Amino acid sequence: TSSISIKYENGYAGFVLFLANLNTSGYDSLVFWINGGSSSGQSFWIKVSTDGKNFSDGKSSTDYIQIEANKWKQVKIPLSHLLNGNFYIVSILFQENKGQSQPEFFIDEIYLTSISGNPKVLETSLSSYNFYPGDEIIINSRIYDENGLSDIKKVEVDLNSVVSNLKIELFDDGSHNDILAGDGIFGNKIKIPLNSSIGERIINIIVEDNSNKKASQEIWVGILNRDSIQIPAGMPKYLSIGTGTNQSNLSWQTNNGNDCWDLGYQYITWGWWNWYGEFVKRFCDDAYRRGYIPVIPLYLFQTAPNDYGCTGSEYDKIYCAINNSSLMNEFWNRFIQMCDEANRSLASKVIFHIEPDMLGYLQQRIIRENKDPSQIPAFVNDSRYPNNLIGMHQRMIDLVREHCPQKGMIAFHASLWGNIVSLKENEEKILDIENLARNTANFLLKLSPDFDLIFMDWSDRDAGFDGIWWDKKNTSLPNFSRVLMFTNYLSVFTKKKIVLWQIPIGNELLPNIENQYADNRLDYIFDYPFDIAKSGIISLLFGAGIPGMTTQFTDGGHLKTRAIQYCQNGKIDLIELTRRDSNITSTEKDLIFYQNYPNPFSSYTYIRFYIPEVFDEHTNQKVTFGQVRIKIYNILGQEIGTLLDEVKTAGQYEIKFTPTKFNLSGGVYFLKLEYGKSIKLIKLIFLK
């Protein structure tokens, strides 16, 4: 009832399944089913693309099967026939290869598998991919076995990279956050050990069948640093949102959710002082009247150089510009004018966002030339400051404090590509994220430690435009988890909160044409807002980076819908988030088995217990996990069954017990909790 229908009207026409999003790691075959409809003999090339633009040479369907009328047939194509090595399939093309029109046929159930018959991890999802030690996360994994689910012996998640030797079993019994029993989706809730090491980690889902054949899937996660970094005064204390505009006002926000929005930004480029009268003041006044904090990104050194004879690479033009006395004199005068206009505006707070691309290019050049910011000259034109990058940025900060006191906040920009290694497209499995973040933090702090915020951008282009997709399941690179781990390190190292700016607005439902390019970043943010907030990000600003990208006016209302959903669910309270997570402790030293509630009970009851961290004197190590068993006994001491037999990490747990599982009669029963050498008992009263 939901098959894909393809009918070729012309020779060499093609149908593209644009966002197939298949990670081939651990698989060797592309599989789909095909039906000729009322005809037979249709033929086409099958091609794949790793970027949504460029396709492999592909193979003809007739190499694998002859299409028949009204008959479903399975097609298996070795991945090696399409491309070499492990790769991420963004798109699949079914292209006509007879040079003529062809009658309708149908395709269904496109997936990856293995001809060898191994069990397969088809898909895995986590409730969170970036979390604190002590957090609870839910893992679900969809498993396939050609011999049926009864052939699956065990599914577990290997957390050895998080805590040595830690493995947690996943279940398909309907009682472990796994949806329904026997549906092929295995799950469990996992408490991340408090002694987990901070940083990027790769965990593995491992499935084993009764013949001891195994398959696995890697997942990138980030174990985050907790922080007590203050949110700047005047900024919302919740994860706030806003958009960009090029219309000199923020009317779109007012007309599309109004109270949902908190900030809005408008670029100023070289010559902004000629944009009508007091442009900065007018924009700030408009934002204030609508209830938003105005944000002003400065994009002056990218747009001024050509007027002053500066040519060459982007860096060469910037270097020329910041050392051109005529240009810089104009810059300083207009910078003061900007601050004065903002100060005279109605706005109570204004954020000045300093030159996003400029700082990225300067950071790259400093790395390449092994220099310090103090060694890069710049025309500051004030005897109180050195004529270098440090003097230039310190003077900007001081001018904001002097000419826009109490109102003005100043933000430096951190680029994902400033380290030369660009996290936007880098696919290196082993990468020192911590060191990359430290390098960027040191660069910004050397310019001046007195700035208020860091702005970051993920991309100025929709993924459907440039072909650089991030894996939203975090099973391949580039992915979201890695970038959020970098963000967390950067926030902690600088002791500054982050504003994620100019977030692409595309979504995966768009046709991927000019002004409507597809992207998955916006949806990932709204799917995992707690991951975003815990990384150190306090505000989200959506907008197109270059002409032709998707905007809030062309996205079919998707940004509005997701933003309003977020607001209606309640914006994330950043203060409460920090307070809640900072309360997680491991002070309890004993195994605790709480009395069930309700008790007596008739239909169900809740069973709660606490697993402590213990010190093993024999190994001289802290033990943070172990096998936990809960068994039920009748009043005569006879064992009836097992409620729980799993590896659990230290922390508090609660399970729901339904007596129908053991067909119990009314009466008194006992539960025994075993953890290591410790045993605890409680008494249940079941009223039937």
C-alpha positions as a printed Julia matrix, in Angstrom:
688×3 Matrix{Float64}:
  0.0     0.0     0.0
  2.99    2.33    0.33
  5.29    1.13   -2.44
  7.23    3.51   -4.69
  5.7     3.8    -8.17
  8.11    4.56  -11.05
  7.1     5.24  -14.65
  9.67    6.46  -17.19
  8.12    9.01  -19.56
 11.39    9.56  -21.47
 14.62    7.76  -22.22
 17.32    8.01  -19.53
 14.92    9.65  -17.1
 15.59    8.88  -13.46
 13.94    8.57  -10.08
 16.09    9.62   -7.12
 15.4     8.46   -3.59
 17.2    11.55   -2.37
 17.54   10.91    1.36
 18.06    7.17    1.58
 20.53    7.72    4.45
 21.99    4.2     4.64
 25.24    3.53    6.52
 26.89    0.52    4.84
 29.24   -0.28    7.71
 28.86   -3.99    8.54
 26.79   -4.8     5.43
 27.64   -6.23    2.02
 24.37   -5.99    0.04
 21.71   -3.5    -1.01
 18.29   -5.18   -1.05
 14.92   -4.12   -2.41
 11.75   -5.74   -3.76
 10.39   -5.06   -7.24
  7.08   -5.71   -9.03
  6.44   -5.08  -12.73
  2.81   -4.07  -12.22
  0.88   -4.88  -15.39
  4.06   -5.24  -17.47
  7.31   -7.19  -17.62
 10.84   -6.54  -18.78
 11.45   -3.04  -17.43
 15.12   -2.19  -16.99
 17.17    0.53  -15.29
 20.55    1.37  -13.83
 20.99    1.39  -10.05
 23.41    4.08   -8.87
 24.3     5.45   -5.45
 25.63    8.78   -4.22
 27.51    9.66   -1.05
 26.78   13.39   -1.33
 23.4    13.62   -3.05
 24.98   15.03   -6.21
 27.53   12.7    -7.79
 26.49    9.13   -8.59
 28.47    5.93   -9.16
 28.52    4.23  -12.58
 26.06    1.7   -11.24
 24.74   -1.6   -12.55
 21.78   -2.64  -14.69
 18.83   -4.27  -12.94
 18.94   -7.06  -15.55
 22.3    -8.15  -14.11
 20.41   -9.38  -11.05
 16.78  -10.05  -11.97
 14.15  -10.07  -14.72
 11.14   -7.97  -13.77
  7.8    -9.79  -14.09
  4.23   -8.54  -14.15
  2.25   -8.75  -10.89
  5.03  -10.6    -9.1
  7.23   -9.38   -6.27
 10.89  -10.35   -6.54
 13.77   -9.65   -4.2
 16.86   -7.93   -5.64
 20.25   -8.29   -3.89
 23.15   -6.2    -5.16
 26.62   -6.56   -3.63
 27.74   -3.15   -2.39
 31.12   -3.76   -4.02
 29.34   -3.52   -7.39
 28.33    0.05   -6.55
 31.3     1.55   -4.66
 34.4     0.36   -2.84
 34.78    0.26    0.94
 32.36    1.35    3.64
 30.37    4.42    2.68
 27.24    6.36    3.6
 24.53    6.26    0.93
 22.79    9.61    0.8
 20.82    8.95   -2.43
 19.82    6.03   -4.69
 19.12    6.61   -8.39
 16.95    4.32  -10.52
 17.77    5.55  -14.07
 16.1     4.34  -17.28
 18.69    2.57  -19.49
 16.87    1.59  -22.72
 16.68    5.11  -24.08
 12.88    5.07  -24.23
  9.77    5.36  -22.09
  8.88    2.36  -19.93
  5.67    1.25  -18.18
  5.04    1.62  -14.47
  6.68   -0.68  -11.93
  6.91   -0.73   -8.14
  9.75   -0.81   -5.58
  9.46   -1.53   -1.85
 11.46   -2.4     1.31
 14.86   -0.91    0.51
 17.46   -1.91    3.1
 20.98   -3.23    3.66
 21.76   -6.81    4.57
 24.44   -9.48    4.31
 24.43  -12.35    1.83
 26.4   -14.41    4.35
 23.35  -14.64    6.62
 24.82  -12.93    9.68
 22.39  -11.18   12.02
 22.19   -7.46   11.38
 21.83   -4.25   13.35
 19.49   -2.41   11.0
 19.09    0.81   12.95
 19.89    2.18   16.38
 18.58    5.24   18.17
 19.49    6.79   21.51
 17.34    9.17   23.54
 20.51   11.25   23.94
 23.89   11.2    22.23
 25.59   13.88   24.36
 25.06   13.55   28.1
 26.53   13.98   31.56
 27.84   11.18   33.78
 24.87   10.03   35.84
 22.32   10.67   33.1
 19.89    7.98   32.02
 19.56    7.21   28.32
 17.34    4.82   26.41
 18.85    2.72   23.63
 16.75    1.03   20.95
 18.19   -1.19   18.25
 16.28   -2.81   15.39
 17.68   -6.29   14.73
 17.23   -8.56   11.72
 18.03  -12.23   11.24
 17.11  -14.2     8.12
 16.38  -17.19   10.34
 13.95  -15.21   12.47
 14.23  -13.42   15.8
 14.26  -16.74   17.65
 17.78  -17.19   16.26
 19.02  -14.13   18.19
 20.93  -15.26   21.27
 21.93  -11.88   22.68
 22.01   -8.16   21.93
 24.16   -5.91   24.07
 25.73   -2.49   24.09
 29.48   -2.48   24.69
 30.37    0.56   26.83
 34.0    -0.38   27.36
 35.12    3.0    25.99
 33.05    4.67   28.72
 33.9     2.43   31.68
 36.23   -0.54   31.37
 34.5    -3.9    30.75
 30.97   -2.48   30.95
 28.35   -4.22   28.8
 24.57   -3.86   29.11
 22.12   -6.31   27.56
 19.22   -5.12   25.38
 15.87   -6.94   25.39
 12.87   -7.41   23.11
 10.33   -8.31   25.79
  8.23   -5.14   25.92
  9.51   -4.33   29.43
 12.8    -2.58   28.68
 11.77    0.58   26.83
 11.7    -1.56   23.69
  8.13   -0.76   22.53
  6.56   -4.21   21.89
  7.7    -7.72   22.71
  8.94   -9.68   19.7
  8.93   -6.76   17.26
 12.67   -6.9    16.57
 13.38   -3.68   18.46
 15.64   -4.39   21.43
 16.05   -1.8    24.17
 17.03   -0.84   27.68
 17.48    2.18   29.89
 21.09    2.8    30.9
 22.44    5.0    33.65
 25.79    6.43   32.58
 28.3     5.71   35.38
 29.33    8.71   37.45
 33.0     7.86   36.95
 32.71    7.87   33.14
 35.58    9.57   31.37
 34.74   12.87   29.66
 35.08   13.12   25.89
 34.12   11.6    22.57
 33.49    7.88   22.82
 32.45    5.13   20.42
 30.06    2.53   21.82
 29.03   -0.65   20.01
 25.75   -2.48   19.59
 26.61   -6.18   19.23
 24.16   -8.88   18.14
 24.96  -12.59   18.31
 22.89  -15.48   16.94
 22.66  -19.08   18.09
 25.46  -20.05   15.67
 27.73  -17.5    17.39
 27.72  -15.25   14.32
 28.0   -11.6    15.27
 27.36   -8.17   13.81
 27.91   -4.75   15.31
 27.25   -1.07   14.8
 29.37    1.79   16.08
 27.75    4.86   17.63
 29.52    8.11   18.45
 28.52    9.69   21.77
 29.87   12.57   23.81
 30.23   12.49   27.6
 30.02   16.15   28.53
 31.69   18.35   31.11
 29.31   19.86   33.63
 29.88   23.56   34.1
 28.84   26.44   36.34
 29.45   29.13   33.71
 27.23   32.14   34.28
 24.72   33.16   31.63
 25.41   36.84   30.82
 23.02   39.28   32.48
 20.11   40.13   30.23
 20.2    36.86   28.29
 17.26   34.46   28.74
 17.84   31.78   31.35
 16.29   29.17   29.07
 17.35   27.76   25.69
 16.18   30.7    23.59
 15.51   30.95   19.86
 15.46   33.53   17.08
 15.95   34.1    13.35
 17.84   36.31   10.95
 16.36   38.95    8.68
 17.47   41.08    5.76
 14.33   43.21    5.84
 15.48   45.59    8.58
 12.78   44.3    10.95
 11.66   41.11   12.62
  8.06   41.05   11.42
  8.28   37.38   10.36
  8.78   36.34   13.97
  5.88   38.51   15.12
  3.6    36.88   12.55
  4.82   33.32   13.11
  4.8    32.5    16.78
  5.59   35.94   18.21
  6.06   35.18   21.92
  7.94   31.99   21.05
 10.91   33.99   19.75
 13.5    35.72   21.91
 16.2    37.22   19.66
 16.68   38.33   16.07
 19.72   39.24   14.0
 20.54   41.55   11.1
 23.93   41.74    9.37
 25.63   45.05    8.88
 28.16   45.28    6.04
 30.47   48.02    4.81
 28.5    51.2     4.17
 25.7    50.38    6.61
 25.79   53.99    7.79
 24.26   54.95    4.45
 21.26   52.62    4.93
 18.58   55.21    5.65
 18.94   57.08    8.93
 20.45   55.55   12.06
 20.03   52.0    10.81
 21.37   50.3    13.95
 19.1    52.32   16.23
 16.06   51.6    14.06
 16.74   47.86   14.05
 17.27   47.79   17.82
 14.08   49.8    18.38
 12.09   47.45   16.14
 13.41   44.39   17.99
 12.61   45.94   21.37
  9.04   46.86   20.39
  8.46   43.28   19.27
  9.95   41.88   22.48
 13.25   40.55   21.06
 16.93   41.06   21.86
 18.67   42.58   18.79
 21.79   40.83   17.51
 24.1    42.63   15.07
 26.7    40.5    13.24
 29.47   42.69   11.82
 30.53   41.59    8.34
 32.69   44.56    7.45
 36.13   43.17    6.65
 34.67   40.77    4.1
 32.88   43.54    2.2
 35.25   46.53    2.48
 38.61   45.35    1.02
 37.7    45.67   -2.66
 36.97   49.37   -2.18
 40.47   49.9    -0.79
 42.51   47.95   -3.34
 42.86   44.78   -1.26
 43.04   41.62   -3.41
 44.11   37.98   -3.21
 42.86   35.19   -0.93
 40.28   35.81    1.77
 43.04   36.07    4.36
 45.13   38.37    2.16
 42.2    40.74    1.76
 41.46   40.73    5.5
 45.14   41.24    6.37
 45.31   44.13    3.91
 42.1    45.65    5.29
 43.04   45.61    8.98
 46.35   47.32    8.13
 44.93   49.96    5.77
 44.9    53.19    7.79
 42.15   54.85    5.72
 39.88   51.83    5.97
 40.56   51.33    9.67
 39.98   54.99   10.55
 36.57   54.68    8.91
 35.99   51.39   10.72
 36.72   52.83   14.15
 34.52   55.87   13.56
 31.63   53.7    12.41
 32.15   51.21   15.24
 31.68   54.05   17.72
 28.64   55.25   15.76
 27.17   51.74   15.94
 27.62   51.6    19.71
 26.17   55.09   20.18
 23.1    54.29   18.08
 22.49   51.09   20.02
 22.88   52.97   23.29
 20.28   55.55   22.22
 17.85   52.81   21.19
 15.01   51.48   23.29
 16.65   48.06   23.6
 17.78   47.01   27.06
 20.38   44.6    25.62
 22.21   44.47   22.28
 24.65   41.78   21.12
 27.49   42.78   18.78
 28.76   39.7    16.95
 32.31   40.3    15.75
 33.29   39.32   12.2
 32.54   35.57   11.89
 34.66   34.69    8.84
 37.46   37.09    9.69
 38.34   35.31   12.92
 38.28   31.91   11.21
 40.73   33.01    8.51
 42.99   34.71   11.06
 43.06   31.59   13.24
 44.03   29.47   10.24
 46.87   31.8     9.26
 48.21   31.9    12.81
 48.33   28.09   12.85
 49.99   27.86    9.44
 52.62   30.45   10.28
 53.06   29.26   13.89
 52.43   32.76   15.19
 50.69   34.39   18.11
 47.87   36.99   17.71
 50.3    39.59   19.03
 52.47   38.95   15.94
 49.71   39.81   13.45
 49.71   43.6    12.89
 46.51   45.63   12.8
 45.88   49.4    12.7
 44.31   50.3    16.04
 44.93   54.06   16.0
 44.9    54.45   19.77
 48.05   54.81   21.85
 46.49   52.8    24.67
 46.59   49.62   22.58
 49.25   47.75   20.62
 48.85   47.78   16.83
 48.1    44.07   16.52
 45.15   41.69   16.68
 45.09   41.78   20.46
 44.96   45.56   20.57
 42.29   45.62   17.85
 39.92   43.27   19.66
 40.51   44.73   23.11
 39.69   48.18   21.76
 36.43   46.89   20.27
 35.45   45.46   23.65
 36.34   48.67   25.47
 34.42   50.81   22.97
 31.31   48.72   23.56
 31.72   49.15   27.32
 32.3    52.91   26.93
 29.7    53.83   24.32
 27.01   51.25   25.06
 27.37   50.61   28.81
 25.04   48.1    30.5
 23.38   47.4    27.14
 26.11   46.15   24.89
 27.41   42.58   24.86
 30.23   41.55   22.56
 30.62   38.08   21.06
 33.64   36.54   19.34
 33.12   33.9    16.67
 34.5    30.35   16.7
 34.57   28.62   13.31
 34.45   24.83   12.93
 37.11   25.23   10.24
 39.35   27.69   12.1
 41.69   24.87   13.16
 42.3    24.02    9.47
 40.82   20.61   10.35
 37.17   21.33    9.54
 34.69   19.47   11.72
 32.0    20.24    9.17
 33.32   17.64    6.73
 36.14   15.79    8.52
 35.76   11.99    8.5
 38.8    10.94   10.54
 37.7     8.32   13.04
 40.44    9.18   15.52
 40.55   12.93   16.09
 41.63   14.88   19.17
 38.48   16.95   19.67
 39.65   18.2    23.05
 42.88   19.62   21.61
 41.08   21.25   18.68
 38.7    22.97   21.09
 41.57   24.04   23.33
 43.39   25.59   20.36
 40.3    27.59   19.39
 39.7    28.63   23.0
 43.3    29.79   23.39
 43.08   31.8    20.17
 39.94   33.64   21.29
 41.19   34.23   24.83
 44.49   35.65   23.56
 42.56   38.22   21.53
 40.98   39.24   24.84
 39.39   37.29   27.69
 36.86   40.09   28.27
 34.24   39.18   25.64
 30.8    38.02   26.76
 29.71   35.21   24.45
 30.92   32.87   21.72
 28.98   32.56   18.48
 29.35   29.39   16.41
 27.89   28.31   13.09
 27.56   24.77   11.77
 27.29   25.65    8.09
 26.28   28.61    5.94
 24.84   26.22    3.36
 22.07   23.65    3.44
 23.41   20.09    3.23
 21.4    19.44    0.08
 23.28   22.28   -1.62
 26.89   21.39   -0.8
 26.4    17.63   -0.26
 27.87   17.64    3.26
 25.41   15.71    5.41
 25.87   14.98    9.11
 24.73   11.56   10.29
 21.78   12.15   12.6
 22.13    8.61   14.01
 25.8     9.32   14.81
 26.96    6.02   13.3
 29.35    7.59   10.78
 31.28   10.82   10.22
 30.75   13.72   10.13
 28.1    13.66   12.84
 26.35   15.83   15.4
 27.72   14.2    18.53
 31.3    15.12   17.65
 30.45   18.77   16.99
 28.53   19.07   20.27
 31.46   17.53   22.15
 33.74   20.16   20.57
 31.23   22.83   21.6
 31.2    21.63   25.19
 34.99   21.65   25.43
 35.12   25.14   23.9
 32.59   26.5    26.4
 34.41   24.97   29.36
 37.87   26.1    28.23
 36.78   29.71   27.61
 34.25   29.83   30.47
 31.8    31.4    28.01
 28.34   30.3    26.92
 27.65   29.59   23.25
 25.11   31.0    20.78
 24.56   28.69   17.8
 24.03   31.09   14.92
 22.89   31.01   11.29
 21.53   27.47   11.56
 20.43   26.18    8.12
 16.64   26.11    7.78
 16.31   23.3     5.23
 14.45   20.11    6.1
 14.29   16.63    4.61
 10.83   17.12    3.1
 11.96   19.81    0.66
 12.54   19.14   -3.09
 16.22   20.21   -2.9
 16.03   23.05   -5.4
 17.11   26.68   -5.16
 15.58   28.37   -2.11
 14.31   24.98   -0.91
 17.39   22.88   -0.24
 17.15   19.96    2.17
 19.0    19.71    5.48
 18.68   17.79    8.77
 20.36   20.14   11.26
 17.23   22.03   12.32
 15.33   18.84   13.07
 18.25   17.33   14.99
 18.31   20.39   17.23
 14.62   20.16   18.04
 14.81   16.35   18.38
 17.65   16.59   20.94
 17.3    19.99   22.66
 18.72   18.72   25.96
 21.9    17.58   24.2
 22.15   21.08   22.76
 21.63   22.81   26.11
 24.03   20.56   28.02
 26.8    21.26   25.5
 26.92   24.91   26.61
 24.62   26.41   23.97
 22.12   28.93   25.39
 20.53   30.3    22.22
 19.63   29.12   18.71
 19.51   31.56   15.78
 18.22   30.23   12.45
 19.0    31.79    9.09
 20.4    31.32    5.59
 24.11   31.99    5.12
 24.21   32.71    1.39
 21.61   33.56   -1.28
 19.57   30.66   -2.63
 19.46   28.7     0.63
 16.24   27.74    2.37
 14.72   30.49    4.52
 11.82   30.72    6.93
  9.82   32.11    4.0
 10.47   29.11    1.71
 10.62   26.07    4.04
  6.92   25.25    3.94
  6.39   26.42    7.52
  8.64   23.75    9.02
 10.75   26.05   11.23
  7.6    27.7    12.57
  6.06   24.31   13.36
  9.11   22.91   15.15
  9.74   26.14   17.06
  6.16   26.39   18.3
  6.23   22.72   19.33
  9.39   23.42   21.34
  7.78   26.43   23.03
  4.55   24.61   23.81
  6.5    21.75   25.39
  8.29   24.3    27.59
 11.63   25.87   26.81
 14.55   24.21   28.56
 15.33   25.98   31.84
 19.12   26.27   31.81
 19.34   27.1    35.51
 17.18   24.15   36.52
 19.11   21.9    34.12
 22.38   22.78   35.85
 20.86   22.54   39.31
 19.26   19.17   38.62
 22.4    17.63   37.19
 24.65   19.03   39.91
 22.54   17.22   42.52
 23.61   13.81   41.24
 25.84   12.26   43.9
 27.12    8.86   44.86
 27.1     9.3    48.63
 25.14    6.12   49.36
 27.46    3.23   50.17
 24.94    0.42   50.75
 22.58   -1.56   48.56
 19.04   -0.23   49.14
 15.82   -2.11   48.4
 12.86    0.23   48.94
  9.41   -1.01   49.9
  7.29   -1.48   46.81
  4.38    0.88   46.19
  1.5     0.47   46.26
  1.5    -2.31   48.82
 -0.83   -4.17   49.07
 -1.54   -4.11   45.32
 -3.87   -5.79   42.86
 -2.85   -5.14   39.24
  0.73   -3.84   39.44
  3.31   -2.32   41.76
  6.58   -0.39   41.42
  9.86   -1.78   42.7
 12.7     0.64   43.41
 16.31   -0.08   44.37
 19.68    1.65   44.61
 22.99    0.15   43.43
 26.03    1.69   45.17
 29.57    2.18   44.02
 31.83   -0.08   46.1
 35.56   -0.37   46.63
 37.08   -3.77   45.86
 40.0    -4.26   48.27
 41.33   -7.2    46.25
 41.74   -5.21   43.02
 42.17   -1.83   44.73
 39.58   -0.4    42.33
 36.16    1.22   42.53
 33.4    -1.04   41.18
 30.66    0.93   39.4
 28.55   -1.85   37.87
 27.66   -5.49   38.31
 25.06   -8.23   37.9
 21.75   -7.44   39.58
 19.12  -10.14   40.25
 15.62   -9.84   41.67
 13.75  -13.08   42.37
 10.29  -13.72   43.77
  9.49  -16.38   46.42
  6.26  -17.61   47.97
  5.63  -17.66   51.71
  7.21  -21.15   51.93
 10.47  -19.85   50.49
 10.03  -21.57   47.14
 11.42  -19.69   44.15
  8.72  -18.69   41.65
 10.71  -16.79   39.05
 13.15  -14.04   38.16
 12.07  -10.43   37.68
 15.48   -9.08   36.74
 18.87  -10.53   35.84
 21.0    -7.83   34.23
 24.2    -5.83   34.5
 23.41   -2.42   36.01
 25.59    0.6    36.71
 25.55    2.37   40.07
 22.43    4.46   40.62
 18.73    4.31   41.43
 16.26    2.24   39.39
 12.55    1.58   39.27
 10.72   -1.25   37.5
  7.04   -2.03   37.1
  5.98   -5.5    38.29
  2.82   -7.13   36.94
  1.93  -10.38   38.82
  0.18  -11.91   35.8
  3.67  -12.63   34.45
  3.93  -15.48   36.99
  0.2   -16.28   37.29
  0.3   -15.52   41.02
 -2.47  -16.3    43.46
 -3.4   -13.76   46.09
 -1.19  -13.78   49.16
  2.18  -12.83   50.65
  5.39  -13.0    48.6
  9.01  -12.0    49.06
 11.42  -10.31   46.65
 15.16  -10.91   47.01
 17.61   -8.37   45.55
 21.16   -9.66   44.95
 24.15   -7.49   44.02
 27.59   -8.99   44.51
 27.64  -10.39   48.04
 24.83   -8.11   49.23
 21.24   -9.36   49.59
 18.09   -7.41   50.51
 14.49   -8.63   51.03
 11.08   -6.98   50.93
  7.57   -8.39   51.5
  4.76   -8.02   48.93
  1.04   -8.42   49.54
 -0.91   -9.29   46.38
 -4.7    -8.88   46.51
 -6.37  -10.89   43.75
